[in-house]
């Protein structure tokens, strides 16, 4: 007696892309909001004050304005950092539309949120458009950062781990699922 096997596949992973893109955008939006609110708080509470010790001298709250990148690198090239942030936002927004993996959505959302809020600082803060300084207030000793910096570091670390583990942005591969064997119809 012959048997016929019917194969069906898991629904196309493309159906999850809009949901994962929404995760990227929602996470980025929350990060922008939290980062900007904490910067507003820092400017209103830390201006003209001595550093506030959070964990002894290891972590302190101290207001600074950074025209450069990490460790104040490139302070004379704020406009280049503005272009880099804008390009990062554009590329991640474009790429994120195809993401079907939740882990990739989180990683890209963290990077998008951090890059977006840095871009806003560069565009809207003093000393002027595309030359603005980023508000930093979390002093770790060798460097001072903000919530966006934490998000960027975590997002880049996560995307690097995903890349090194060969986890595709498209999510897990759709594997064929086999239906139970059914007897073939006999003539």
C-alpha positions in Angstrom: 0.0 0.0 0.0 1.5 3.3 -1.1 1.4 6.4 1.1 1.2 10.0 0.1 3.0 12.5 2.2 1.7 16.1 2.2 4.3 18.7 2.9 3.4 22.1 4.3 5.7 24.8 5.3 5.7 27.2 8.2 4.1 30.4 7.2 6.4 32.7 5.3 8.7 34.6 7.7 7.8 37.8 5.9 4.6 37.9 7.9 6.6 38.7 11.0 8.6 41.5 9.5 6.1 44.3 10.2 5.8 43.1 13.8 9.6 43.1 14.3 9.9 46.4 12.6 7.4 47.7 15.1 9.6 46.3 17.9 12.6 48.2 16.4 10.7 51.5 16.2 9.0 51.1 19.6 12.3 50.4 21.4 14.0 53.2 19.6 11.2 55.6 20.5 11.3 54.6 24.2 15.0 55.1 24.3 14.8 58.5 22.7 12.2 59.6 25.2 14.1 58.2 28.2 17.4 59.6 27.0 16.0 63.1 26.4 14.2 63.1 29.7 17.3 62.1 31.6 19.3 64.8 29.8 16.7 67.3 30.7 16.8 66.2 34.3 20.6 66.3 34.3 20.7 69.9 32.9 18.1 71.0 35.4 19.6 69.3 38.5 23.3 69.0 37.8 24.2 72.4 36.3 26.8 74.2 38.6 26.8 71.4 41.1 29.6 69.2 42.3 29.4 65.6 41.1 26.9 63.4 42.9 28.4 60.1 44.0 26.2 57.1 43.0 28.7 54.3 43.6 31.5 56.0 45.5 33.8 57.6 43.0 33.3 54.7 40.5 30.0 56.1 39.2 29.0 59.7 39.6 26.5 62.1 38.1 28.3 65.1 36.5 27.1 67.3 33.7 29.3 67.7 30.6 28.7 68.7 27.0 30.6 66.6 24.4 31.2 68.0 20.9 33.0 64.7 19.9 32.4 61.0 19.9 33.3 58.5 22.6 36.2 59.7 24.8 35.7 63.2 23.1 37.4 62.0 20.0 36.8 64.2 17.0 35.7 67.4 18.8 36.6 69.5 15.8 34.4 67.4 13.5 31.0 67.6 15.1 29.4 68.0 11.6 30.9 64.7 10.5 29.5 63.0 13.6 26.1 64.5 12.7 26.3 63.1 9.2 27.4 59.7 10.6 24.5 59.6 13.0 22.0 60.6 10.2 23.4 57.9 7.9 23.2 55.3 10.8 19.5 56.2 11.4 18.7 56.0 7.7 20.5 52.6 7.2 19.1 50.9 10.3 15.6 52.1 9.4 15.9 50.7 5.9 17.4 47.4 7.1 15.1 47.0 10.0 12.1 46.7 7.6 13.3 43.2 6.7 14.1 41.9 10.2 12.2 38.9 11.3 14.3 37.9 14.3 13.3 39.3 17.7 16.9 39.4 18.9 17.9 41.4 15.8 15.0 43.7 16.3 16.1 44.4 19.9 19.7 45.0 18.8 18.8 47.3 16.0 16.2 49.1 18.1 18.9 49.8 20.7 21.3 51.2 18.1 18.6 53.1 16.3 17.4 54.7 19.5 20.9 55.7 20.6 21.8 57.1 17.2 18.6 59.0 16.9 18.9 60.7 20.2 22.6 61.6 19.4 21.4 63.0 16.1 18.8 65.1 17.9 21.5 66.5 20.2 23.7 67.3 17.3 21.0 69.0 15.3 19.1 70.9 18.1 21.6 71.7 20.9 24.1 74.5 21.3 26.3 75.8 19.7 24.0 75.3 16.6 22.5 73.2 13.9 24.6 70.1 13.0 27.3 71.2 15.5 25.4 70.6 18.8 27.0 69.0 21.8 25.8 65.8 23.3 24.7 66.0 26.9 26.6 63.5 29.0 26.1 63.0 32.8 26.9 59.5 33.9 30.6 59.6 34.9 32.2 56.1 34.9 35.7 57.4 35.6 37.5 57.2 32.3 34.5 58.5 30.4 31.2 60.2 30.8 28.1 59.1 28.9 24.4 59.0 28.9 21.5 56.6 28.4 21.9 56.6 24.6 25.5 55.5 25.0 24.5 52.6 27.1 21.9 51.6 24.5 24.4 51.9 21.7 27.0 49.7 23.5 24.4 47.1 24.3 22.9 47.2 20.8 26.2 46.9 19.0 27.3 44.1 21.4 24.1 42.2 20.7 24.3 42.5 16.9 28.0 41.4 17.0 27.0 38.3 19.1 24.2 37.5 16.6 26.6 38.0 13.7 29.3 35.8 15.2 26.8 33.1 16.0 25.5 33.3 12.4 22.0 34.1 13.4 20.3 35.7 10.4 18.2 38.8 10.5 15.6 36.9 8.7 15.0 34.7 11.8 15.1 31.0 12.0 14.8 29.2 8.7 11.4 27.8 7.9 11.6 24.1 8.1 9.2 21.9 6.2 6.6 20.3 8.5 5.3 17.0 7.3 1.7 16.0 7.7 0.8 12.6 9.1 1.0 9.8 6.6 -2.2 9.1 4.9 -3.0 6.0 2.9 -3.1 6.6 -0.9 -6.4 6.4 -2.6 -6.8 3.1 -4.4 -8.6 3.1 -7.8 
